[in-house]
């Protein structure tokens, strides 16, 4: 006998309460069916509320969004960065040097930026010293990203901006997600330079009618980053496909890239997918399947728990116009599929974070080598007595 819908919801609620009792209550009974009165631990994530139409996410500032992947930025580093931007250059250099000896790789990159941008002043060692060590310690992928993002954020001179692009490109060529995104973000300054894409991997860039780009470099790197699974690039690409500058929108491609973004951790694009299935814009899955899969994935990403009975009830009521979506089998299928998508994302995310943590741990273990090289460089640059 088929289980009743409300028995299914009750079972889901009990599972959620057992997993995390604090998240099974405190929910508002307003029209925003995925809002909460009590902030969960991951309150920095966006509220899981349904978007109005196809509200794909795009960053307000491409350069600021480069920091999204800087997992190892510390409050101490940001404090010194504010000191630097207030004009206290030498004080910032001294404090970043202290942080560098504690293993802060972003501080090391900032030392390079300061000594290059303010080349009219005297610094203990040249910028090439820090650049060389960062690439040695972290490799061209992560090291290029760290250097690229610091040059992008701290420098405005042409030469320093060129260094940012060079380091991002080194990183991008290794397949580093944030390096590819950084190369895309800085490509606009190279539109008058002919661009020849790498021979491998094969990439079919988004067409120019969706995204202005004279030499094709920005379109290539954004598409390549999205195809590799980078949530931010995929979400932005979905935005371009849904909002063309010329001609009709390509909702099939928008759906494809929104799914990549959602399945790699984007709450916002999971919600947008769910809304697109609810209103019939997206067709890759049947309406009920697509709606529940991605709305429930957004819920899991937001709350890191099983959906509560309140949130499930709101989802069901939101699509009450379709009787098929009211059936317990449809809800059960969405619960199972969204859990599989969520667990798969968690495993991939954990693996990437472990790899990155090991990379930084190995880099910090080599700090004595950097210190010895620094002392040698200081002695070499000291004036003869």
The 8 nearest C-alpha neighbors of each residue, nearest first, counted from 0:
[[1, 2, 3, 327, 328, 4, 6, 7],
 [0, 2, 3, 327, 328, 4, 326, 7],
 [3, 1, 0, 4, 6, 7, 327, 5],
 [2, 4, 6, 5, 1, 7, 327, 326],
 [3, 5, 327, 7, 6, 8, 2, 326],
 [4, 6, 8, 7, 3, 9, 327, 2],
 [7, 5, 9, 3, 8, 4, 10, 2],
 [6, 8, 4, 10, 5, 9, 11, 3],
 [9, 7, 5, 11, 10, 6, 308, 12],
 [8, 10, 12, 6, 11, 7, 5, 13],
 [11, 9, 13, 7, 12, 8, 6, 14],
 [10, 12, 8, 14, 9, 13, 15, 7],
 [11, 13, 308, 307, 9, 15, 14, 10],
 [14, 12, 16, 10, 15, 11, 17, 9],
 [15, 13, 11, 17, 12, 16, 18, 10],
 [16, 14, 305, 12, 18, 13, 17, 307],
 [17, 15, 20, 13, 19, 23, 18, 14],
 [18, 16, 14, 15, 19, 20, 13, 12],
 [17, 19, 15, 16, 14, 20, 304, 305],
 [18, 20, 16, 17, 21, 22, 15, 304],
 [21, 19, 16, 22, 23, 17, 18, 15],
 [22, 20, 19, 23, 24, 16, 25, 39],
 [21, 23, 20, 24, 19, 16, 39, 25],
 [24, 22, 16, 20, 307, 21, 15, 19],
 [23, 25, 22, 26, 21, 20, 307, 309],
 [26, 24, 36, 37, 35, 27, 23, 22],
 [27, 25, 35, 36, 24, 28, 34, 309],
 [28, 26, 29, 35, 36, 34, 25, 32],
 [27, 29, 26, 30, 32, 31, 309, 34],
 [30, 28, 27, 31, 32, 34, 26, 33],
 [29, 31, 32, 28, 27, 313, 33, 34],
 [32, 30, 29, 33, 48, 34, 49, 28],
 [31, 33, 313, 30, 34, 310, 48, 29],
 [32, 34, 48, 47, 31, 310, 35, 46],
 [35, 33, 31, 32, 48, 27, 46, 47],
 [34, 36, 26, 37, 27, 25, 38, 33],
 [35, 37, 25, 26, 27, 38, 34, 24],
 [36, 38, 35, 25, 39, 26, 22, 24],
 [37, 39, 42, 36, 40, 35, 41, 22],
 [40, 38, 42, 41, 37, 302, 22, 21],
 [39, 41, 42, 38, 43, 302, 303, 44],
 [42, 40, 43, 39, 44, 302, 301, 38],
 [43, 41, 44, 39, 40, 38, 45, 46],
 [42, 44, 41, 45, 40, 46, 39, 38],
 [43, 45, 42, 41, 46, 301, 266, 47],
 [46, 44, 47, 43, 266, 267, 42, 301],
 [45, 47, 48, 34, 44, 301, 33, 42],
 [48, 46, 33, 45, 298, 301, 34, 297],
 [47, 49, 33, 46, 31, 34, 50, 32],
 [50, 48, 270, 51, 274, 47, 31, 271],
 [51, 49, 52, 54, 271, 48, 270, 274],
 [50, 52, 54, 49, 53, 274, 271, 48],
 [53, 51, 54, 50, 274, 275, 271, 278],
 [52, 54, 271, 55, 275, 51, 50, 274],
 [53, 55, 52, 50, 271, 56, 51, 268],
 [56, 54, 238, 53, 268, 271, 57, 234],
 [55, 57, 234, 54, 235, 267, 58, 268],
 [56, 58, 235, 59, 55, 238, 234, 231],
 [59, 57, 60, 61, 64, 56, 235, 63],
 [60, 58, 57, 61, 64, 63, 62, 56],
 [59, 61, 63, 58, 62, 64, 57, 65],
 [62, 60, 64, 63, 58, 184, 59, 65],
 [61, 63, 65, 64, 60, 184, 152, 151],
 [64, 62, 60, 65, 61, 66, 152, 67],
 [63, 65, 61, 66, 62, 67, 60, 58],
 [66, 64, 62, 63, 67, 148, 181, 61],
 [65, 67, 69, 64, 68, 63, 148, 62],
 [68, 66, 64, 65, 69, 70, 63, 177],
 [69, 67, 66, 70, 177, 65, 64, 71],
 [68, 70, 66, 71, 67, 72, 65, 145],
 [71, 69, 68, 72, 67, 66, 73, 352],
 [70, 72, 69, 73, 105, 103, 104, 68],
 [71, 73, 69, 70, 76, 74, 105, 77],
 [72, 74, 76, 75, 71, 77, 103, 70],
 [75, 73, 77, 76, 78, 72, 79, 80],
 [76, 74, 78, 73, 77, 79, 98, 72],
 [75, 77, 73, 79, 74, 78, 80, 72],
 [78, 76, 80, 74, 79, 75, 81, 73],
 [77, 79, 75, 81, 80, 76, 74, 82],
 [80, 78, 82, 76, 81, 77, 91, 83],
 [79, 81, 77, 83, 82, 78, 76, 84],
 [80, 82, 84, 78, 79, 83, 85, 77],
 [81, 83, 79, 85, 80, 84, 87, 91],
 [84, 82, 80, 88, 87, 91, 85, 81],
 [83, 85, 81, 86, 82, 80, 87, 88],
 [86, 84, 82, 83, 87, 81, 88, 80],
 [85, 87, 84, 83, 88, 82, 89, 91],
 [88, 86, 83, 90, 82, 85, 89, 91],
 [87, 89, 83, 91, 86, 90, 92, 82],
 [88, 90, 92, 91, 87, 93, 83, 94],
 [91, 89, 93, 92, 88, 87, 94, 82],
 [90, 92, 94, 88, 83, 89, 93, 79],
 [91, 93, 89, 95, 90, 94, 96, 88],
 [94, 92, 96, 90, 91, 95, 89, 97],
 [95, 93, 97, 91, 96, 92, 90, 98],
 [96, 94, 98, 106, 92, 97, 93, 91],
 [95, 97, 99, 93, 94, 98, 92, 100],
 [98, 96, 94, 100, 95, 99, 93, 101],
 [97, 99, 95, 101, 100, 96, 103, 106],
 [98, 100, 103, 96, 102, 107, 101, 106],
 [101, 99, 97, 102, 98, 96, 366, 103],
 [100, 102, 98, 99, 103, 97, 363, 366],
 [101, 103, 99, 363, 100, 104, 98, 366],
 [104, 102, 99, 106, 98, 105, 101, 107],
 [105, 103, 107, 106, 102, 99, 108, 133],
 [104, 106, 108, 107, 103, 109, 145, 72],
 [107, 105, 109, 95, 104, 103, 99, 108],
 [106, 108, 104, 99, 110, 105, 109, 129],
 [109, 107, 105, 111, 146, 106, 110, 104],
 [108, 110, 112, 106, 111, 107, 113, 149],
 [111, 109, 113, 107, 108, 112, 114, 92],
 [110, 112, 126, 108, 109, 114, 129, 113],
 [111, 113, 109, 115, 110, 114, 116, 150],
 [114, 112, 110, 116, 115, 111, 117, 109],
 [113, 115, 117, 111, 112, 126, 118, 116],
 [116, 114, 118, 112, 113, 117, 126, 111],
 [115, 117, 113, 118, 114, 112, 159, 154],
 [118, 116, 114, 119, 115, 113, 120, 112],
 [117, 119, 115, 120, 116, 114, 121, 113],
 [120, 118, 117, 121, 116, 114, 115, 122],
 [121, 119, 118, 117, 122, 114, 116, 115],
 [120, 122, 119, 123, 118, 114, 117, 124],
 [121, 123, 124, 114, 120, 125, 118, 126],
 [124, 122, 377, 121, 125, 380, 376, 381],
 [123, 125, 122, 376, 377, 128, 126, 380],
 [124, 126, 127, 128, 114, 122, 123, 111],
 [127, 125, 111, 128, 114, 129, 115, 130],
 [128, 126, 130, 125, 129, 131, 111, 124],
 [127, 129, 126, 131, 130, 125, 132, 124],
 [130, 128, 132, 131, 111, 127, 126, 133],
 [131, 129, 127, 133, 132, 128, 134, 126],
 [132, 130, 128, 134, 129, 133, 127, 135],
 [131, 133, 135, 129, 134, 130, 136, 128],
 [134, 132, 136, 130, 135, 142, 131, 137],
 [133, 135, 138, 142, 139, 131, 137, 132],
 [136, 134, 132, 133, 138, 137, 131, 139],
 [137, 135, 362, 133, 134, 138, 132, 142],
 [136, 138, 142, 134, 141, 135, 133, 362],
 [139, 137, 134, 142, 135, 140, 136, 141],
 [138, 140, 143, 142, 170, 134, 141, 169],
 [141, 139, 170, 143, 175, 138, 142, 173],
 [140, 142, 144, 143, 137, 139, 138, 145],
 [143, 141, 137, 134, 139, 145, 138, 144],
 [142, 144, 166, 170, 139, 146, 140, 141],
 [143, 145, 147, 141, 178, 142, 146, 167],
 [146, 144, 142, 148, 147, 143, 141, 105],
 [147, 145, 143, 149, 108, 144, 148, 150],
 [148, 146, 163, 166, 144, 167, 150, 145],
 [147, 149, 151, 145, 150, 146, 144, 152],
 [150, 148, 152, 146, 151, 147, 153, 109],
 [149, 151, 163, 147, 154, 153, 148, 152],
 [152, 150, 148, 149, 163, 153, 154, 147],
 [151, 153, 149, 150, 148, 154, 62, 63],
 [154, 152, 150, 149, 151, 155, 112, 109],
 [155, 153, 150, 159, 156, 151, 152, 160],
 [154, 156, 160, 157, 159, 153, 151, 152],
 [155, 157, 159, 158, 154, 160, 116, 161],
 [156, 158, 160, 159, 161, 155, 154, 162],
 [159, 157, 161, 160, 156, 162, 116, 155],
 [158, 160, 162, 161, 156, 157, 154, 150],
 [161, 159, 157, 163, 162, 158, 156, 155],
 [160, 162, 158, 164, 159, 163, 157, 165],
 [163, 161, 165, 159, 160, 164, 166, 158],
 [164, 162, 147, 150, 160, 166, 161, 165],
 [163, 165, 167, 161, 162, 166, 168, 185],
 [166, 164, 162, 168, 163, 167, 161, 169],
 [167, 165, 143, 147, 169, 168, 163, 164],
 [166, 168, 178, 170, 147, 164, 182, 169],
 [167, 169, 171, 165, 170, 166, 182, 164],
 [170, 168, 166, 167, 172, 171, 143, 139],
 [169, 171, 140, 143, 178, 167, 168, 139],
 [172, 170, 179, 178, 168, 174, 175, 173],
 [171, 173, 174, 169, 170, 168, 175, 179],
 [172, 174, 171, 170, 175, 140, 169, 139],
 [175, 173, 171, 172, 176, 179, 170, 140],
 [174, 176, 178, 171, 140, 173, 170, 177],
 [177, 175, 179, 178, 224, 229, 174, 180],
 [176, 178, 180, 179, 175, 181, 144, 68],
 [177, 179, 171, 170, 167, 181, 144, 175],
 [180, 178, 171, 182, 176, 177, 181, 220],
 [179, 181, 177, 183, 178, 182, 184, 221],
 [182, 180, 184, 178, 183, 179, 167, 177],
 [181, 183, 179, 167, 185, 180, 184, 168],
 [182, 184, 217, 180, 186, 220, 181, 185],
 [185, 183, 181, 182, 186, 180, 61, 62],
 [184, 186, 182, 183, 187, 188, 164, 181],
 [187, 185, 183, 217, 189, 188, 184, 182],
 [186, 188, 189, 190, 185, 217, 184, 212],
 [187, 189, 186, 190, 185, 191, 192, 161],
 [190, 188, 186, 187, 192, 191, 185, 214],
 [191, 189, 214, 187, 192, 213, 188, 186],
 [190, 192, 189, 193, 214, 213, 188, 187],
 [191, 193, 189, 190, 194, 214, 188, 213],
 [194, 192, 214, 191, 195, 190, 189, 216],
 [193, 195, 214, 216, 192, 196, 215, 190],
 [194, 196, 197, 193, 216, 215, 198, 214],
 [197, 195, 194, 198, 219, 216, 199, 215],
 [198, 196, 199, 195, 200, 201, 172, 202],
 [197, 199, 200, 196, 201, 195, 202, 172],
 [200, 198, 201, 197, 202, 196, 172, 223],
 [199, 201, 202, 198, 197, 223, 196, 174],
 [202, 200, 199, 198, 203, 197, 223, 196],
 [203, 201, 204, 223, 200, 219, 222, 199],
 [202, 204, 205, 201, 222, 219, 223, 206],
 [205, 203, 219, 222, 218, 202, 206, 223],
 [204, 206, 218, 222, 207, 203, 209, 210],
 [207, 205, 208, 209, 204, 210, 218, 203],
 [206, 208, 210, 209, 211, 212, 205, 218],
 [209, 207, 245, 206, 210, 244, 243, 211],
 [210, 208, 243, 244, 207, 239, 206, 240],
 [209, 211, 207, 208, 212, 239, 244, 206],
 [212, 210, 207, 213, 208, 209, 244, 218],
 [211, 213, 215, 214, 210, 217, 207, 218],
 [212, 214, 190, 215, 211, 191, 216, 207],
 [213, 215, 190, 216, 212, 194, 193, 191],
 [216, 214, 218, 212, 217, 213, 219, 194],
 [215, 217, 219, 218, 214, 194, 186, 220],
 [218, 216, 183, 186, 220, 219, 215, 221],
 [219, 217, 215, 221, 216, 204, 220, 205],
 [218, 220, 204, 216, 222, 217, 221, 223],
 [221, 219, 223, 183, 217, 222, 218, 179],
 [220, 222, 224, 218, 223, 219, 183, 232],
 [223, 221, 225, 219, 204, 220, 224, 226],
 [222, 224, 220, 226, 225, 221, 219, 227],
 [223, 225, 227, 221, 222, 226, 229, 179],
 [224, 226, 233, 232, 222, 229, 228, 227],
 [227, 225, 223, 228, 224, 222, 233, 229],
 [226, 228, 224, 225, 229, 223, 176, 174],
 [229, 227, 225, 226, 230, 259, 224, 263],
 [228, 230, 225, 232, 224, 231, 227, 176],
 [231, 229, 260, 233, 263, 232, 234, 228],
 [230, 232, 234, 233, 229, 235, 260, 225],
 [231, 233, 225, 235, 234, 229, 230, 221],
 [234, 232, 225, 256, 236, 230, 260, 235],
 [235, 233, 237, 231, 260, 257, 236, 232],
 [234, 236, 238, 232, 237, 233, 57, 231],
 [235, 237, 233, 239, 238, 234, 232, 240],
 [238, 236, 253, 234, 240, 256, 235, 239],
 [239, 237, 235, 241, 236, 55, 240, 242],
 [238, 240, 242, 236, 241, 237, 209, 243],
 [241, 239, 253, 237, 249, 238, 242, 248],
 [240, 242, 248, 238, 239, 253, 250, 249],
 [241, 243, 239, 240, 248, 238, 244, 209],
 [244, 242, 209, 245, 248, 240, 239, 241],
 [243, 245, 209, 208, 242, 210, 246, 211],
 [246, 244, 208, 243, 209, 247, 248, 242],
 [247, 245, 243, 248, 244, 208, 209, 249],
 [248, 246, 249, 243, 245, 242, 241, 244],
 [247, 249, 241, 243, 240, 250, 242, 246],
 [250, 248, 240, 251, 252, 241, 253, 247],
 [249, 251, 253, 252, 241, 254, 248, 240],
 [250, 252, 254, 253, 249, 255, 281, 282],
 [253, 251, 255, 254, 250, 249, 256, 240],
 [254, 252, 237, 250, 240, 256, 251, 255],
 [253, 255, 257, 251, 252, 256, 250, 258],
 [256, 254, 252, 258, 253, 257, 251, 259],
 [255, 257, 259, 233, 237, 258, 253, 254],
 [256, 258, 260, 254, 234, 259, 237, 255],
 [257, 259, 261, 256, 255, 260, 262, 254],
 [260, 258, 256, 262, 257, 261, 228, 263],
 [259, 261, 230, 257, 233, 263, 234, 258],
 [262, 260, 265, 269, 258, 268, 263, 264],
 [261, 263, 259, 260, 264, 258, 340, 344],
 [264, 262, 260, 261, 230, 344, 259, 265],
 [263, 265, 261, 262, 266, 260, 230, 300],
 [266, 264, 261, 267, 268, 260, 263, 269],
 [265, 267, 297, 269, 268, 300, 264, 270],
 [268, 266, 270, 269, 265, 271, 56, 45],
 [267, 269, 271, 270, 261, 265, 266, 257],
 [268, 270, 261, 293, 272, 266, 297, 271],
 [271, 269, 273, 267, 268, 272, 294, 49],
 [270, 272, 268, 274, 273, 269, 53, 275],
 [273, 271, 275, 269, 270, 274, 268, 276],
 [272, 274, 290, 270, 294, 293, 276, 275],
 [273, 275, 277, 271, 272, 276, 270, 278],
 [276, 274, 272, 280, 281, 273, 278, 277],
 [277, 275, 279, 281, 290, 286, 273, 274],
 [276, 278, 274, 275, 279, 290, 273, 286],
 [277, 279, 275, 276, 280, 274, 281, 52],
 [278, 280, 276, 277, 281, 275, 286, 282],
 [281, 279, 275, 278, 276, 282, 250, 277],
 [280, 282, 276, 275, 279, 283, 254, 250],
 [281, 283, 284, 285, 280, 279, 276, 286],
 [282, 284, 281, 285, 251, 254, 289, 255],
 [285, 283, 289, 282, 288, 286, 281, 276],
 [286, 284, 288, 287, 289, 282, 283, 276],
 [285, 287, 276, 289, 288, 290, 277, 284],
 [288, 286, 290, 324, 289, 285, 291, 329],
 [289, 287, 285, 291, 290, 286, 292, 284],
 [290, 288, 292, 284, 286, 287, 291, 276],
 [289, 291, 273, 287, 276, 288, 292, 293],
 [290, 292, 333, 294, 288, 293, 295, 289],
 [293, 291, 333, 337, 289, 295, 290, 294],
 [292, 294, 296, 269, 273, 295, 291, 290],
 [295, 293, 297, 273, 291, 296, 270, 292],
 [294, 296, 298, 297, 293, 292, 291, 337],
 [295, 297, 293, 337, 299, 298, 294, 292],
 [298, 296, 266, 300, 294, 269, 295, 299],
 [297, 299, 295, 301, 296, 300, 302, 294],
 [300, 298, 303, 296, 302, 301, 297, 304],
 [301, 299, 297, 298, 303, 302, 296, 266],
 [300, 302, 298, 299, 303, 297, 47, 266],
 [301, 303, 304, 299, 300, 298, 39, 41],
 [304, 302, 299, 300, 301, 305, 298, 41],
 [305, 303, 302, 299, 306, 15, 18, 19],
 [304, 306, 15, 307, 299, 14, 11, 303],
 [307, 305, 15, 304, 310, 311, 298, 308],
 [308, 306, 12, 310, 309, 23, 15, 311],
 [307, 309, 12, 311, 310, 8, 312, 9],
 [310, 308, 312, 307, 311, 313, 26, 24],
 [309, 311, 313, 312, 307, 308, 33, 314],
 [312, 310, 308, 314, 313, 309, 307, 315],
 [311, 313, 309, 315, 310, 314, 308, 316],
 [314, 312, 316, 310, 32, 315, 311, 317],
 [313, 315, 311, 317, 312, 316, 310, 318],
 [314, 316, 312, 313, 317, 318, 311, 319],
 [315, 317, 319, 313, 318, 314, 312, 325],
 [316, 318, 314, 315, 319, 313, 32, 320],
 [319, 317, 320, 316, 315, 321, 277, 324],
 [318, 320, 316, 321, 317, 315, 322, 325],
 [319, 321, 318, 322, 317, 324, 316, 325],
 [320, 322, 319, 323, 324, 318, 325, 287],
 [323, 321, 325, 324, 320, 319, 326, 318],
 [324, 322, 325, 321, 326, 287, 329, 319],
 [323, 325, 287, 322, 326, 321, 329, 318],
 [326, 324, 322, 323, 315, 327, 319, 321],
 [327, 325, 328, 329, 324, 323, 4, 330],
 [326, 328, 4, 330, 329, 331, 3, 325],
 [327, 329, 331, 326, 330, 332, 4, 1],
 [330, 328, 332, 327, 331, 326, 324, 333],
 [329, 331, 333, 327, 332, 328, 334, 291],
 [332, 330, 328, 334, 333, 329, 327, 335],
 [331, 333, 335, 329, 330, 334, 328, 336],
 [334, 332, 292, 291, 330, 336, 331, 335],
 [333, 335, 331, 337, 332, 336, 338, 330],
 [334, 336, 332, 338, 333, 337, 331, 339],
 [337, 335, 339, 333, 338, 334, 292, 332],
 [338, 336, 296, 292, 340, 334, 339, 335],
 [337, 339, 341, 335, 336, 340, 342, 334],
 [338, 340, 336, 342, 337, 341, 343, 335],
 [341, 339, 337, 343, 338, 342, 344, 336],
 [340, 342, 338, 344, 343, 339, 337, 345],
 [343, 341, 345, 339, 344, 340, 338, 346],
 [342, 344, 340, 346, 341, 345, 339, 347],
 [345, 343, 341, 347, 342, 346, 263, 348],
 [346, 344, 342, 348, 343, 347, 349, 341],
 [345, 347, 349, 343, 344, 348, 350, 342],
 [348, 346, 350, 344, 349, 345, 351, 343],
 [347, 349, 345, 351, 350, 346, 344, 352],
 [348, 350, 352, 346, 347, 351, 345, 353],
 [349, 351, 347, 353, 348, 352, 346, 354],
 [352, 350, 354, 348, 353, 349, 355, 347],
 [351, 353, 355, 349, 354, 350, 356, 348],
 [354, 352, 356, 350, 355, 351, 349, 357],
 [355, 353, 351, 357, 352, 356, 350, 358],
 [354, 356, 358, 352, 357, 353, 351, 359],
 [357, 355, 353, 359, 358, 354, 352, 360],
 [358, 356, 360, 354, 355, 359, 361, 353],
 [357, 359, 355, 361, 356, 360, 362, 354],
 [358, 360, 362, 356, 361, 357, 363, 355],
 [361, 359, 357, 363, 362, 358, 356, 364],
 [362, 360, 364, 358, 359, 363, 357, 365],
 [361, 363, 359, 136, 360, 365, 364, 358],
 [364, 362, 102, 360, 365, 366, 361, 359],
 [363, 365, 361, 362, 366, 360, 367, 102],
 [364, 366, 363, 362, 368, 367, 361, 369],
 [365, 367, 369, 363, 368, 364, 370, 102],
 [368, 366, 370, 369, 365, 371, 364, 372],
 [369, 367, 371, 366, 370, 365, 372, 373],
 [368, 370, 366, 372, 367, 371, 373, 365],
 [371, 369, 367, 373, 368, 372, 366, 374],
 [370, 372, 368, 374, 373, 369, 367, 375],
 [371, 373, 375, 369, 370, 374, 376, 368],
 [374, 372, 370, 376, 371, 375, 369, 377],
 [375, 373, 377, 371, 376, 372, 370, 378],
 [374, 376, 372, 378, 373, 377, 379, 371],
 [377, 375, 379, 373, 374, 378, 372, 380],
 [378, 376, 374, 380, 379, 375, 381, 373],
 [379, 377, 381, 375, 376, 380, 374, 382],
 [378, 380, 376, 377, 381, 375, 382, 374],
 [379, 381, 377, 378, 376, 382, 124, 123],
 [380, 382, 378, 379, 377, 383, 376, 123],
 [383, 381, 384, 380, 379, 378, 377, 123],
 [382, 384, 381, 380, 379, 378, 377, 376],
 [383, 382, 381, 378, 380, 379, 377, 376]]
